[in-house]
Amino acid sequence: MQIKLLPAGQFGRASAEAVGLTLSCAISYRLMTALLAHARFVSRDDNLLGGMWAVISAVFVFHDSYGQSIKAALSRLGATVVSCALCFSYFLIFPFCTWGLAVMIGLGTLILTIIGRTDMIVTTGITTAVIMVVSALSPHNAWQQPMLRFMDTAVGAAIAVSVAWLIDANWRRANQKADTSDNRTRLRKTIEQESARANSKEDDVTAQLNRNNSR
């Protein structure tokens, strides 16, 4: 496999994206675990799981531009809504079982295929698997898991989008300053060139007048 190094001119942007993803993950985890810590019905395991799931959401959503991050957030939230709705309906009637897990993933795939959103199938399947298996660890409050996982996802996605917006805005501002500086430099050079041409023409006219007077 051939490795292609990043051009030196793009290193700054790549570094900003890495810092943005780092901040998104850290803020998502800290905020989600802090929120769940105040909920009496949430165990420590669910608290840590919520932090992890918010981080996963941030990783899925954060992209190198604000526009792409928005699209990823909408896709992520859409997949989570489908998964959580299916799992919540299931746990209102049935307990966890292997066939229930498989049927929920298959049903989610069918629904997304029918509505033409096959791009969300993988994310929906992963979310469904996590909710179903985690619910098996806490069978008495299984119906809570879909709502908790939706909250985790929403928090991670919101933070990732916010950080992407900040980085995108700062990067555009820096590029605008650089463009303004370049434009000023070009304008200064143009003025200097035009001034030199004007002086040259003036010297030519003066020389011609001097020759005419000498005659």
Secondary structure as UniProt FT lines:
FT   HELIX           8..10
FT   HELIX           11..37
FT   TURN            40..41
FT   HELIX           44..61
FT   HELIX           66..91
FT   TURN            92..93
FT   HELIX           98..114
FT   TURN            115..116
FT   HELIX           118..120
FT   HELIX           121..137
FT   HELIX           139..141
FT   TURN            142..143
FT   HELIX           144..214
//
